Amino acid sequence: MKLYSTQHESADVDLQEAIFRGLPPDNGLYMPYEIPSMPASFFESIHTLSLPEIAKAVCKNLLGDDLTDSEIDGIIDSSMTFEAPVVSLEENVGVLELFHGPSMAFKDFGARFMAAIMSHYLVKAKREIRILVATSGDTGGAVAQGFYNTPGISVTILYPTGKVSDIQEKQLTTLGGNVTALEIDGTFDDCQRLVKQAFLDEELRAAFNLASANSINIARLIPQSFYYFAAYAVLRRQGVTKPVVFSVPSGNFGNLSAGLMAYQMGLPIQAFVAACNANHPVPDYLASGNYNPKPSVETISNAMDVGAPSNFIRMRLLAGDAIEQVRKIVKGYDTSDEKTKEIMLDVYQRTGYVMCPHTAVAYDGLTQYALDNPGEYYGVLLSTAHYAKFLPTVESTLGTKVVVPARLAALLDKQKKSIPMGTDFEGFKKYLLL
């Protein structure tokens, strides 16, 4: 796989360099020159394939020039060890549950794949690296779990103080070992800015082999495309033949970009709904044609509190670049906190299904899409994290206690270990160089 920078000022790179560099020197994002389509035979038999089998087929199609079949098999076998079921919610609506991995969030797919492929290259090259990652909630826990005690890798996680849930914070601050958490006195956008600046700082790059585990890294997007194919396979097994619409709760837009990669590989998708909370620069862009990132605002769906999504350019390019093309496949809607709570309660009272706030935003996005696009199709909501990770909001909204999985409940009694830090880059840089 050959990749270019979206800024077109840095040299092209191969997959290995793109993974370990994270960001090109010109501050763009790495994009593959070619995303080859899956063969027709793959879609004809997709209903017979498991998620790991789908993942192997997609990887061999994308990365066959970089890794042998046996290397790809090993990476998938070690990372894709959990399923992504589609649970029927109501007529023509299902929930793609992406929280059955170790950290109970969809980021497990990307983090575990990335840890496996990095480890593969590190063992061959006998290198050590330092991972820097910003999180608005679930990325931190998934990266902490995915890279914990991986030889040759140390992990530094930046998260905004007071803006992640208690369980999310415990997931990224209680492991120790090769994982360190920095509690930034600011927003996710501040955390993301610090990580980006670090990758562009020549002194830091000379001192460390830096890599990113955020969705700015192409190795995060590739495995997230797997579950779009897997969801389609599940629906076909269930006898669903209608066109499919995916409603994606969106913040940094890595998840939706991964879906567009699957679309580019031939997955038949009618539309993607970019479902946003009060941070909605992409729905605004789709409505006006002008992209104007803004400072993020705090909501109950905190993992989506991103005012300047890093993957906007990838999303745009994968959807066709020109605004008219993007609008054909991506539809944008936003939802208030009040409406989010109304949906969580309504769905629970009607169906008994407990949604996290992010899933409720996806539900409302699909509802708004249905009003604008009447017709026959099957809507799939991406449920990106287990509801118990947002316990106070869920229980106060539903007016009842809910079941907390044992592995999450066990975290509540653990003592967090984090290093408080401001938002100035020099202070962050000084810490890294200690």
N, C-alpha and C positions, 0 to 999 in steps of 0.2 A: 504493500500500500504506500503510495506516494501522497504526501500531504503538503498543502500550501498555507500560507498565512492569509487571513482575510484582509490584512492591511497591504498585502502584496509587496512588502519591502524586505522581508527576510527570505533566506534561502529555503528551498523545498527540503523536506526531511523524510526519513522512513518512519515506520511505526514505532520502533524502539526509541528513537530520538524524540519523537512527539510525545510519547508517554512520559519519559523522564524529564524532558524540558518543561512540559505543561503548557507554557505560554511561549510564543515566538518572541524574539528580541524586539520586534516592532510593536508589541502589545496587541497584536491581533489574536485570532484563535486558529488553531489548526483545523483544516478541513480536507477530507480526501478528494483527490481529483476525480475519482470514479467510485460510484456505488453500484456495483453490478447487480442486475436483477437476479432473483432466484429463479431456477428453471421451472417450467410449467409442471413438471412431474412432482416437484416439491409441494405445490399447492393441491395437486390432485390427491396426494396421500397424507396431507398435513394432519387430518383428523385421526390418523393412526399413530402419530408421534407424540412422545412425552416432551416435557419442557427441555430436559438435557439433550434429547435427540435433536430437537429444533435448534437449540443453542449451538450444537456442534455443526449442523448443516449451515447455519447462517455464518458462523465464524470461518468455516472452510471456504465459503463463498467470498467473504470479505478479506480474510487474512491468509489465504492459501499461499501467497507469495512470500509471507514473512515467517510462517510457522508450518511445521510438518503436521500431517493429520494426527499422528500420535501425540505430538506436543499439545495440539488443540484439545484432543480427547482428555489429556491429563489436566489441563487448566479447567475445563468444564466439569470434569468429575470431582475436582477438589473444591469448586466454588458454587456450582448450581445444585445444592443438596436439599432444596426445599421447593415446594410447589407454589403455584399462583392460581388458586381456584377462582372460577366465576360463579358467584352465588346469585341465584335468581331473586330479585327484590320485588318486582311487580311485573305486570304484562309488558313485554318488550324492553325491560330494563334489568340489567344485571350489574353486580359489583365485582370488579376484578380486585381480589384481596391480595395486596402486595406486602403484607406484614407477617408472613409466616417464617421469615428468616431470623437469625440470631438477635438482632436489635429490634425486631418487629416493626420495620419500616422498609419502604421500597428501595432505600439507598443500599440495602444489603446486596442487591443484585450487582450494582456497580462496584461497591467497595470490595466485595469478595473476589470478583473477577479481576479487579485491578491489582489486588494483593497477590493473586495467583500468577498473573502475567508478569508483574514486576519481579516477583520472587524467581520466576523462571529465568528472566534475563540477568538478574543479579547473581544467581548461582553460576551461570555461564561466565560472567565477566568478573566475578569475585569483587563486586563493588558494594559500597554502603551508601544509603541515601537518607535525606531528611524530608519527610512529608510535611507540607504546610497546608492546612485546610481551614476555611471559614465555614461556619454553620449557622443557620437560622433555626436549627432544631434537630432534625433527624440525621443529617449528614454526619455530624460529629459522632453520634453513637454508633452508626454503621461503620464509619472509618475506624473508630477505636476498636470495635469488635473484629473487623476484617483484618486489621494489621497488627493486632495485639500479639506480641511475642514473635512476630515474623523476623527471622534473622536478617541482619543487615539494614533494617529500617527503623528509624525513630520518627515519631509522629507528634506534631504540635498543632493543637486544635484551638482556633480562636472563636469565641462565641460572645454575643452581646449580653451583658449582665441584666438580669431581670426580664429577659425577653424570650426565654425558652421555658418549657414546662419543667416542673420539679423532677419528673422521671427522666425527661430528656437530659437535664443537667446531670443527674446522677449517672446516666449511662456513659457520659463522656468525661466525667471527673473522678470516677472511683476505681478505674482499672489499675492505674499506675504503670509500673514496668516501663515499657518504651513509649508510653502515651502521656503527654503533658497537655493540660488545658490552660489556656489564657483567657481570663474573664475580662472582656474589653468594655470599658465604660462608654458605650456608644451603641450604634445600630449594626445590623448585619452588613449594611452597605459599608460601614467603617471597617469591619472585619475583612470584607472582601477586598477593599482598597488596599489594606495593609499587606495582604497576601500577594496581590498583583504587583505592588511596588517592590516587594522582596524579590520577586522573580526577575524584575528588571534592574535590580541593583547589582552592579558589577562586583563590588566588594563581597557581597553575600554569595554570589554565584562562584566567586573564586575560592571562598572559604568552605562551601558545602556543595554537595551534589543535591540540589533542591528538586523536589517534584511536588505536584499538586494532586490532591484527591478530590477536588471540587469538580463540578460538571464542566468546568473549562477544559478539563483533561479529556481527550477523545476516548480514552480507555474507559471512562465512565458511561459514555453514551452508547457504545457498542452493545454491552450486555443489557442495557435497558430496552433495547429494541426487541430482545428475545421474548419478553412477556406480551408484547402486542401480537406477535405471531402465535404464541401459546394460547392467548385468549381467543383468537380466531379459530384455532384448532378445537378448543373446548366447545365453542358455540356450534361448530359443524358437527361435533359428536352429539351435541344435544338436539340436533335437528334444525337449528336456526339457519335459515337460508336468506334472510333479509339482509340488505346492506347494513353495514356497521358504522356507528358513530361513537368515537371515544371522547368522553368528557374528562379533561385532564386538569386537576387543581394545579395552578401554575404560579411559580414565584421567580426562580432563576431561569426557567424555560429549558432546562436540560431534559426533563421528562418528555415534554412535547416534541422537542427536537429529535429525541430518540425514536418517537413514534413516526416522525416524518422520514427518518432513515428507513424504517420498515416500509413505509409507503413508497419510498424511492426504490426499494428492493422488490416491489411488486405486490405488497400486501393490499388487497382491495378494501379501501376505507372510503366511506362517503364523505366524512368530515372529521376534523378535530375541533373540539370546543376548548378554547383557552379560557378556563374558568378562574377568575381572579377575585380577590377580596378588595379592600379599599385601596390597594396598590394595583393600579390597572393601566400602566403605560401601554401595554400591548393592545388591549381592547380599544383604547383611545387612538392608537395608531391605525388599527383596522377601520375605525370609524372615520378618521380625518385624513389619513395618509401621511400624517406627520408624527414622528417618533420623538417624544419629549420625556426622557427619564426625569424622575423627581425624587426628593428624599423620601425614604420609606416611612410609613405610619404604622403604629402598633395595632394589631387586631387579635381576635381569639384564634384565628387560623395562622399562627405565628410563623410556620415554616414557609409561608407564602409572602411574608412581609419584606418584599424586595422592590425597591423603587427604580433600580437600574439593572435589569436582568442581563447577566453576562452573555447568555446564549441568544440574545435577540438576533444578532447577525447570522448565527447558524440557522435559527428558525426561519429567518427570511430567505436565506439562500436555499435551504432545503425545500421550501414551499414554492420556489420559483422566482424569487428575487423581486420582481416588479410587484407593486401593491395589488394590481388587478389579479395577478396569479396567486398571491398569498391569500387574498380574500376568498378564492374559490375553494380552498381546502381548510383554512383556519378561520373559525368564527369566535369572536371574543365577547365575553360578558363578565360583569362584576356583580358582587353580592355584598350587602352590608352585614355587620355582625348581628344585627337584630333579625334579619331575614335568615341568616345561618342558624340561629337558635330556633327559629320557628320551624325550619325544615327538620332539624334534628328531632324535635319533639313530635312533629306530625308523623314522620316516618316511623318513629318508635311506637307511637300510639296505634298506627295502622297496621304495622307489620311485625313489630317486636325487634326489628333490626336496630342495633346501636351504631350510630355513625360518629366518627370524629368530625370536628369542625371543617376540616379540609374536604372530606368526602361530601359533606352537606353543601359546600360551595360548588363542587362538581355536579351535584344533583340539581342545584338551582340553575347552573349553566346549561345543563341538558334541557331543563324545563323551558328556559328562555329560547333555546335553539328550536325546540318543538313548536313554539308559538310563531317563530319566524319562518320555519321550514316544515309545514305540514306534509305528511307522507308516511310511507311504510318503511321503517328501519328499526334496528335494535340498538339501543343505547347502552354503552358500557361505561360505568363510573369507575375511575381509578381510585381505589382506597389506599392511600399512600402510607398510613400508619395506624397501628392499633388504637382504638378509642381510649384505652386505659392510660395512654401517654398524656392525655389531656383531662385527667380525672376531675379536677375541680369544675371545669367548664361543663363537662358531660353530665356530671351528677347534679349540678345546680340547674342545668337546663332541663333535664329529664325529670327532676324532682324525685329521684330514687337512687339507691346504691346500685352499682354495677359490678360485675365480676372482674377482678384484676388477675391476669395470669401470674402464676407463682414467680416466674423469672423477673417480672417487673415489680411485683410486690416486694421481693427480696431486696431491691435496690433502695427502697425508701429508708431503711435503717442504716444504710452505709454513709460514711462521712465523705463529703466531697473534698477534693484537693484541687484547688485552682490558684493561679497566680493573677492577681488584679493588675490591670494595665490600662493606660490611657489610649487615645486614638492617634497620637503623634507617631509618625514613622520612625523618627530617630530613636525614640524610646524602645520601640519594638525591635529595631535593628540592633541596638546596644544589647538587649536581652539575648538575641540569637547569637551574638558574637562572644558572649561570656564563656 
